[in-house]
Amino acid sequence: MNGVEDETTDVERLNVLFIGTVRDCTLLAKGNILLIKEPFFEEAGGNQYIRVDNPSNLVLLADDHVAVPQLWQSRDNYSALQWKLKGNAALKKEKILEAIRWYVTVTWFPEAGSLAKKTASYERGLSFVVTDDTAIKNDLHRNLSAAALQATQYDLAKTQALLSISRDDGSDLHDDKALLRAGTASYRLGDFLTAKSIFERLLSISPSHKPGIQMLEHTENRLTEEMTGQYDFEAMTITAQARFPEYGSFLRRTEIRPSKIAGRGLFTTEDIRCGGIVLCEKAFTAEPHPKSGPSKAAEMMDLHNNSKHIGSYAALFSATVRKIVDNPSLAHILDLHTDGTHESQKTIPLVDGLPAVDVFRVHSLLKRNVFSFGKHAIVNNPPAELSKIHETGADAVGLWYQVSHINYSCIANCHRNFIGDMMIVRANFDIPKNTEITLAYIEHSPLPSMNWGFQCTCKLCKFEQWITPNTKMYKHLVDAAATFKRWKTHPATATEVMKKAQELVDTITPLYHEHEKLPRLGVTNHHTMLMLIYKSKEQFDLMALNARQVIRDLGFILSVDGSNINMDRTDGIPEIHVVWALLFLSADIFEKGNSVLALGYCDLAEEIYTIFNGTKIGFEEMQKQLDEIVFSMQLA
């Protein structure tokens, strides 16, 4: 917030509400001349102030801009070369946005008392360039491209770099710089085909250009990943521990189409085998878990819902708005599902030549499409519930365009996990071509209706409609959930847990309709506790009995014929408890002398783990952790 004065010396308070969406933190510095579009007054606490919501409604004007009152205008009689040198000096001092201001100006021609008509943007120095002064003109284009690239304004960087290139490749010694910047901008925009073409053009005029060679190699790697879905997950995991990894998105097996479930959905374009990668997508924007320390966490106010967001979600909101404003070619993200009050949008309108982005639309689509991916941003961190993200900002969060079209189902045909901001989606079972892909955003609960505004109609939800508060089963399930929650905060002895857990599963399990073959989630945790305790007490027959119950509880129908294992996965929910149960069965069968069957159980455990975790990484480490869990049970 700051005070502003107009040409009549009237002073008012100015409140830029979503200041995080404005990249220039010096925008409200003393002496700046601002153009406020669609201004309105708001009263709060007995005070009036001018409120600005959208970043595109606040424009920093040059002192000699035609919209600036005559009294305030200053005319700097700099030459084109002098403007260039001022921009270069700012760029050397890493004052990127200042450099861009020296290189660029936007000129409005008032028409009928408005600022509705605008000419194209042009380099400030170019207005002083004589017609045949090509060298200075190209320098300004090229230097502006360098500044825009550092400011992540990739659309501008690409355009300006290409404008600086001579008509005949090789006739300008600086064409290699321009092509490198144009190619890099295309790469950052995710347009790898264009980037490859530009880098090849660069190397055709400068074959030994090392940065060009490196960027072409990176670009070809991204194109290979997009086409094949083959990734080095080990390297990706190592990178993700320090920063978000740089990879292409494998999306060619999926397609957005109208859905019978709701609105639009994502469909397979080919048959996909169980455990196969359906897609692997890099986030459009992502924000890591907020670091502890003296720096203040990002904040934003949601005026429509009278709520406040702190941490990673608030930072994601600002980053998403800035990315769209800076790069209007990425406007497709605005077409994601919102609250239904916004019309479909695939392009960004230009108002006075500047992109006009509705921050409320961005907030609405983020609320309905954001995923969290664990505070450490690496695999093996299950995502938190969406409500928790918005309340605390505790987890890393991101926005994925393709995945956002996947509709929800408690019993889904796919499962997702993350390595950094790369989302990996695998098939829970064989999925035929032209099948709609579904995901469980969160664990089975009534939350989808609360947070996303829809009611799940999967088989499990339809079955559980009869479990109303006045039924015996409902009361038993509430008791079971409360008991398990109490054990987490007030650990009981193994004997006490065994007795109560056995009592609950004996009461609740028969109430499930077995012919439905659906998951029995109300007893999964209790069967798991019994399995772990019996394992720790070396009561292996009872351990194996409860291990099979855990597998059944999560919807998998297991059958054994000699040394052959069959598992119907149609209604299965891949969870770590299933992996534990299969490993316990493998060890038990091995001790009984059937190594072939034991290997089959182990292979199944690894397969379910890969689907659940996204990759096989950590499978052996997980087994060590399981041994530690069992050992801790011995001490209880």
N, C-alpha and C positions, 0 to 999 in steps of 0.2 A: 504494500500500500504506500502511496505517496500523494503529495499535493500537486495539482496541476493548475496552470493559469492560462487563460486565453488572451486574445489580443486586446480585449476590453479590460483587462486586469482583474476579471472575476476569478476567484480561486475556489476550487472544489477538491474534495478527496477523490482519489482514483483507487479503486480496488480491483486488481487483476486476480480473479478468483482462482483459476487453474494455472498459476504462475509456473508450475513445473513443466507445463507443455510448451512454454516459451524458451527457446534454446539460449537466447541472449540474456544472461543474468544482469547485464548492465542497462537493460531496456529502460528502467525507471530512474536512471542516473540523472542528477541535477543538470539542467540545461538542454536535455534531449527534447526534440520537437516531435510530438506524436500525433498521428492521425487516428482518431477513434471512430470506427464505423459502427452504425446502429447503437449509439450510446443510449443508456437509460439510467435513470436515477433509482436508487433503492434506499429505503429508510430502515435503520436498525439502531436500537438503543437511543432513539431520539436524534440520531445524526443522519444526514443525507450524504450519499456518495455516488459517484459514477461507477457502475459495475461493468466489467468486461469478462465474458465467459470464454469466448473462442479466441484462440491466438491469432487467427486471421483477421480479427476485428481491431487489432492494435498494430499500427505500422509506424516504424521509425523513419522519419523523413530527413533527407539531406537539407542543409540550411538554404540551398538555392532552389529547392523544389517549388514548382509553380503553385502548389497547394498551400505553401507557407505564406502567412500574411506578409505583405510588402515590407512592413516595419521590421520584421524579424529576418528578412532574407539577407544573405551575404553572398557576394559573388567573388569566388576565388578564381583569379585569372591564371589557373594552372594550364600548362600544355598537356597534351596526351602523355608525353614522356614523364612529366612530373607526377601525374596521377598514377602512372605505373610504378614509379619509384616509391611513392607513398604507400601503395599497396604492398610492394615488395618488403618495405621496412616493417610494416605491421606483420607480414607473414613470417619474417625472420624472428620476430619477438613472440611468435605463436599466438598473436592476436588475430585469430582466423576470421572471426565475424567482422572485425574492423577492416581487415584486408578486403573482404568481399564488398563491404560498403564503399571502399575507395574504387574498387573495380566496376561496381554495378550501380546504376540508378534506375528508378522506375518513374516514368513521367505520365501524369494524368492531364487530360485536357478537360477542364470543367465544361459541362454542357447543361444548359438550363438550370444552373445552380447546383448541379450534382457532380459527383466524381465517378460517374457510371462508365465513361468511355476511357479506355487506356490503350496506349501504344504498346508495342512489344518491348520487353526489357532489352536494354543495351548497355554495353560497357561504358562506364562514366568517361573514361579516357577516350573512347572511340568517338565521342561527340566532338572531339577536338582534332581527330585524325583527318588529314587531307586524303582525298580519294585514292591517290596512288601510294600512300604510305603503308604498304602491306606489312612490312616488318613489325612496326609498332602495333598495328591492329592484331596481328597473330600473337604477338607477345602478350597482349592484354587478354585475349581469349584463353591462351594457354595458362597464364598465371592465375586467372580466375578459376580455371579447371582445377589447378593444384589446391587452391584455397577451398573450393567446394568439396573436393575429395576428402580433405581433412575434416570438414564440417559435416560429413556423411550426407551431403546433398548430392547424391549420385546422379540424379537426372540432370542437374545443372552441370556437374563435372563432365559427364559424357558429352552433352551438347556442345559445351564450350571447347572441349578438346578437339572434337571433330571439326568445329568451325575454324580452328587454327591451322588445320592441315593444308598444305599447298595442293594445288590441283594435280600436280604430277609427283607421285611418290619419289622421295629422294632429293627433290629440288630444294628442300629446306632442311638444314642440319638439325632442326629441333622437332621434326616430325616424329622421331622415335619417342620423344617425351610425351607428345600429344597422344600418340597411339597407345602408349603404356597407360596413360591416365584414362583414356576412353575405355580400354579393355578392362582395367581394374574397376572402374565404375560399373560396367556391365556385370562383372563378376560379383560385385557386392550386391547388385540388384537380383542376383540369382539367374541372370540371363546368360547361361554358360555357352550356348551356341554362338551368340553374338560375340561374346568375349573371345572365344576360340578363333573366330574369323578375324577379329581385330589383331590378336596377338600373332596370328600367322601372317597378316599383312605387315606387322612390325618387323618380324624376322625376315620377311622377303627383302626389306630394304636395309636391315641391319642384322645379319645372320648370327653374329656373336654377342648380341645384346643379352647379357646375363639375366637381368630382371625379367625381360620378355620371355626368355627360355624357361625360367622358373614358373612364371605365371601361366604359361601355356601348359606346362606339366601339371600344375594344380588344377587348371581348368579341365584338362582331359581326364584327370582322376575323378572330378565331380561328375562329368558326363558318363563315365563308366559306372559310377555308383547309381546315377539316375536310371541307367538302362538295365543294369544287372542286379542291383540290390546286394552286391557283394561288398562287405565292409570288414575292416580290420577292427573288430570289437575290442581286442586287447589294447591296441593303441588308442582307440577312442576313449576307453575307460580311463587310461592314464592321463590323457589330455584333459578330460572332464573334471579331474580333481583340482586343476588349476584355473581352467577357463572353459567356456563353451567351445566344443570342438567344431571344426570347419569341415562339413561334408555336404554332399548333394542329397536331395530327397528322392527316394525310390517310390514313385507313385503310379507307375504305368499299369499295375494290376488292378487299379481301382478307377471308378468313374462316378461323378455326381449325377444323380437322376432323381426324378420325382419318386417319393416313397409312399407306400401304403401305411406305414407306421405314423409318420408325421412329416409334412412339408417335403423337404429334400432329404435324400439319404445317399450313402456311399455303397456302390455295388462292385462286385468282382467282375473283371473282364476276362478271366480265365479260371480254370480249375486250380485250387490251391490245396496242397496236401496238409494234413495235420502237422502242426508245428512249424509250417512254412511261414516266411515273412509275407504278410499281406501288404504292408507298407512300412517305410522308415522315413520320417519327415522331420526336417529341421524347423524349429519354431520361427514364426514371423517376427515375434519379439519375445524376449524372455528376461526375467530378472532373477538373480540368485538370491539365496537366503540372506537377509540383512545381516551384515557383520556387526559384531559387538564392538563398542568403542565410543569415543567422544562424538563422532558424527551423528547428526540427527536423522532419524528414519524419515523416509518420504511420507507425506500426508496428503490427503485430499478429502474434501467435503462433498457428500452426495446430497445436494439440496432437494432433489426430487423425493428421496426416501428419508430425509432428515437423519443421515448417518455419516459416520466418519470412517475412513480407511487409512490404516497406518502400515508402512513397511513395503513388502515386495509388490503387493497389488497396486498400491498408489504409484510406485515407481514404474510398474508395467503400464499403467494408464498413461502416464506422461510420455514414456518412451514410444508407445504406439501412436499417440497423437503427433509427436514430433516426426516420427518416421514417415507418416502419411503426408504431413504438411511438406516435409523436405523432398519427398519423392512421390508426386502425384501418379506416376505410372503404376504404383502399387495399390491403387484404389480398389482393386477387387476384394480386398479384405473387408471393406465396408458393406459388402453384400451378405455377410454372415447374419445368422438369425439374431433378431433383437427382441424387444418387448412387444412387437406387433404394431406399434404406433408409427414406425418409420417405413417409408416406401423403399422398394428395392433400389439399390444404388451400386453401380459398377464403375462410375467415373466420378472425379471430383470437379465440381463447377469452379470456374475461375471468376472471381468477383474483383473488378478492377485489376485483372491480370494476375491476381494472387489466389492460390488454392484456398477454398473455403471449406473447412472441416468442422463438422458439428461434434463438439466434444461429448455431448449427451448421448449421441448415437454410439460413439466409441465406448463410452462407459456401459451402455446397455448391452452391446454385443460382447464386451469382455465378461460381464456378469454371467452370461449364458454360455460362454464358450471357453473360458479359461480353465486350464488344468494346473494342478500343483504337482511338483515332482521331487519332493524330499528336500530337506534342508541342505544336504551335502551335494545335491545335483549329480549323484552317481547311482548306478544300479543298486538294487537291494534296499531301497528306501521307499516303502509303500506310500502313496499319496494320501494327504489328509483330506478330510471332508471339506467341501467348498465353503461351508459356513465358517469353518475355522480359519480359512485363508483370509476371509474378509474381516473377521473380528481381530485377528492378531497379526496377519501378514507374516506368519511364522515360517512358511515354506517358500521355496523357489516357485515361481509361477511363469506360465508361458501361454502363448496363443498360437495354435496350429490351424492353418486354413483348411486343409483337406480333412484332417481328423475331426474338425468341428462339424462336419456334415454327417458323422456317424451317429445314428440314433441309439437310444438307450434300451437295454434289456437286462434284467437281473440274471437271466440265463442267456449269456451272450455266446456268439460263435467265435469271438476273438478276445484276446487279452492284450493289454498294453503295459509297457514299462519304459524306462528312460535311461539314457546315458547322457548326462548333461542336458542340453535342450534338444536332443535327438529322441523322438518318440518312436519306439519299436512296437509294431502291432503284429502279433502272430495268430495263426488259426488254431482254435481249440480242438477242432476235428476237421476232417476233409470238407472243404467248402466248394460246391459246384460253381461253374461260371454263371453269371447273372444273378447271384444271390446277394441280398442286402446284408451288409456288414453291421454287426451290433457290438456294443461295448457296455460293460457295467461301469459307470463313472465312479461309483462308490459302492461300498458293501450294501447288500440287500437291506433296504429300510424304507420308511415313508418319505425320506428326504427328497427324492426327485420331484415330488409334487410341491414340496415346500420351496426348493431353491430354483428349479427350472420351469415351474409352471405347467407341468404335465403329469399325467397319471400313467404309470407303467402298466402295460397290458400283457406282459409275458405270462407263460403258463404258470409259473410259480405265484405270481401276484393274483391271478385269477383263482388259483386253488386256495390261496390264503384268505380270500374274501370272507369265507365262512367263519374265520377265527375272529370273532367279535368280543368285546370286553365282558360279555355276559356268559361266555363259554368256559368250560373247565380248562380247555387247552390254553386259552389266553392266560388264565390265571397261573397255570403251571409254567408257561413260557416266561411270564414276568418274574416268577419266583426263581427260575433258572438263571435268567439274565442278572437279576439282583445278586444272587449267590456268587456268580462268577465275578462280578464287579467287586464284591466285597473281598473275595480272595486276593484280588490284585492289591488292595490297599491294606488288608489285614490278613496276612498269610495264615492259613490253618495247617495243622499237622497232616501228613500224608494219610493217616488213618481217618481223620475227620473228612478230608476231601473225598477219599474213596467211598465212604459210607454215603455222604450226601449226593455225590455225583451219580453213584449207582442207583440211588433212590429216584433221582430225577429222570435219568434215561429210561429206567424201567417203567416210569409213569408216563412219560411223554412219547417215547418212540412208538408204542402201539397206536397212538392217536393219529399218526400220519397214515394216510391211505397208501399202502404199499403198491397197489396196482398202478398208481400214478408214476412211480419211479422218479419222483422229483427230489431235489435236495431237502434234507431235514436239518436246517440251519439252527434250529432251536436247541439241538443236543450236540452239535459238532464240538464245541469247546469242552464239554464234559466228557465225551468219549476220548478226546485228545488227552485230557488230564489223566484219565484212567489208563490209557495206553502208555503214557510216560511213566506213571507211578509203577505199573506192573513191570515195565522194562527195567526200572531201577531196582526193583525187588527180585528180578530174575524169575518172575512168574510168566514164562514165555508163552504158554498156551493162552492165558488170559490177555497178555499183551497182543498176541496175534488176533484174538477175537475182537478186541477193541480197535485194532488197526483196520480191520475189514469194515468195522462200523464207521470209522472216520471216513474211509473212502466212499462208503455208501451215503453217509450224511451229506457229502458234497456233490451228490448226484451221479457219481460214477458207478456203473454196474459191472462188477468184477466176476469173472467165471474162469475156472481152471480146468483144463482137460489134459491130464497127464503132465507133460512138461510145457504145454501151450497155455498162454494166458490171453484171455480175451477181455477187453474193457470197452463197454459202450460209453462213449463220451458225450452223447447227444445232449444231455441235461447236466453235464458236469461243470463244476466251477473250479478252475485250477488255482489251488491255494497251497501254501507251504506245508500245511498239515497233511495233505495227500502225499507229498514228497516224503515226509517223515514216515508215514504209515507204510509206504512201499519199501523204503529202506529197511525198516524193522522187519517186514515180512521177508525180504531178501536175506537178511542175516539169519533169521530163524530157520528158513528153509535150507540155507547153506549148512547150518549146524546139523540139520537132520539128514544131510547127505545128498540133496538134490541140487547140484551146482548149476545145472541147466536152467531149472526153474528160478533159482536164486538170481542168475544173471538176467533173466527176463524181467523180474521185479525191479532190479537195479536199472535196467535200460528204460523201463517205464518211468521210474523216479526221475531219471535225468531228462527224459522227454518233457514231463510235466514241469520240472524245474525250469527248463529252457523257455517254455511258453510263459510261465509265471514271471520269470526274471528278465526275459527278453533275450538273454544269451546264456551260454553254458558257464560263463565266467563265475567263479565263486562256488561251484558245486562241491568241490572237495573241502573248501573252507567251511561251507555250511554243514557238512557232515561232522566236522570237528566241533562246531558250535552245538550241534545236536547232542554230541557225547557230553558236553559240558552241562547242558540242560538236564540230561538224565542223571549225571553225577550229583547235580544240585538237589535232585529229588531224593537221592539217598540220604541227604543230610536233613531233610524235612521231618 
